[in-house]
Amino acid sequence: MTSAYLATIFDYPFNTCQVDKIIVPVGNDNEASIKLVTNMGFVEESRIKDARVDGDIVFFTMKHDACRFLNDKYRRKLGVNHG
């Protein structure tokens, strides 16, 4: 994923839509997705035990103020000046 792509996918919900938190549900057996979202900075907030045939649903979240993709390094890639 490029810096511009990451800036775009986080700029839209946080700055355009003004949400404070993004929630990502992931199956507990989906190791690749868990690794991806945790590397992006999402943290496990909760889980629903046995919500799927194959196990749990884990809810990862990221708050606006914890998103490193909104800093100046990434903003320059978009050419935007959100505060």
C-alpha positions as CSV (number, residue, x, y, z in Angstrom):
1,M,0.0,0.0,0.0
2,T,1.4,3.4,-1.0
3,S,1.5,6.4,1.3
4,A,-1.0,8.2,-0.8
5,Y,-3.4,5.2,-0.6
6,L,-3.1,5.0,3.2
7,A,-3.6,8.8,3.5
8,T,-6.7,8.6,1.3
9,I,-8.4,5.7,3.1
10,F,-8.0,7.4,6.5
11,D,-8.6,11.0,5.3
12,Y,-12.1,10.2,4.1
13,P,-13.7,8.8,7.2
14,F,-11.8,10.9,9.7
15,N,-11.7,14.3,7.9
16,T,-14.5,14.2,5.3
17,C,-17.1,12.3,7.3
18,Q,-15.8,13.5,10.7
19,V,-16.0,10.1,12.5
20,D,-14.0,9.7,15.7
21,K,-13.5,6.0,15.4
22,I,-13.2,3.3,12.7
23,I,-14.3,-0.2,13.6
24,V,-13.0,-3.2,11.7
25,P,-14.6,-6.7,12.4
26,V,-12.3,-9.6,11.7
27,G,-12.7,-13.4,12.2
28,N,-10.3,-14.6,14.9
29,D,-8.8,-17.1,12.6
30,N,-7.9,-14.6,9.9
31,E,-4.3,-14.1,10.9
32,A,-3.4,-12.1,7.8
33,S,-6.1,-9.5,8.4
34,I,-5.3,-9.3,12.1
35,K,-1.7,-8.6,11.3
36,L,-2.6,-6.0,8.7
37,V,-5.0,-4.0,10.9
38,T,-2.7,-4.1,13.9
39,N,0.3,-3.0,11.8
40,M,-1.9,0.0,10.7
41,G,-2.5,0.9,14.3
42,F,-5.9,-0.7,15.1
43,V,-6.3,-2.2,18.5
44,E,-8.6,-5.0,19.7
45,E,-11.5,-3.4,21.5
46,S,-13.8,-6.4,22.0
47,R,-14.9,-9.7,20.6
48,I,-18.1,-11.7,20.3
49,K,-17.4,-15.3,21.3
50,D,-18.6,-18.0,18.9
51,A,-20.3,-15.5,16.6
52,R,-19.2,-17.4,13.6
53,V,-19.3,-21.0,12.7
54,D,-15.4,-21.0,12.8
55,G,-15.0,-18.9,15.9
56,D,-15.1,-15.3,17.3
57,I,-15.5,-12.0,15.6
58,V,-12.9,-9.6,16.9
59,F,-13.5,-5.8,16.7
60,F,-10.5,-3.7,16.1
61,T,-10.8,0.1,16.4
62,M,-8.8,3.2,15.6
63,K,-9.6,6.6,17.0
64,H,-9.0,9.8,15.0
65,D,-6.3,11.0,17.4
66,A,-4.4,7.7,17.1
67,C,-4.2,7.6,13.3
68,R,-0.6,8.2,12.2
69,F,-1.8,8.4,8.5
70,L,-3.2,11.8,9.2
71,N,0.1,13.4,9.9
72,D,1.9,15.8,7.6
73,K,4.0,13.1,5.9
74,Y,0.8,11.5,4.6
75,R,-1.2,14.7,4.1
76,R,1.4,16.0,1.6
77,K,0.7,12.9,-0.5
78,L,-2.9,14.0,-0.8
79,G,-2.2,17.7,-1.2
80,V,-4.8,18.5,1.5
81,N,-4.6,20.7,4.6
82,H,-7.1,19.2,7.1
83,G,-6.6,20.2,10.7
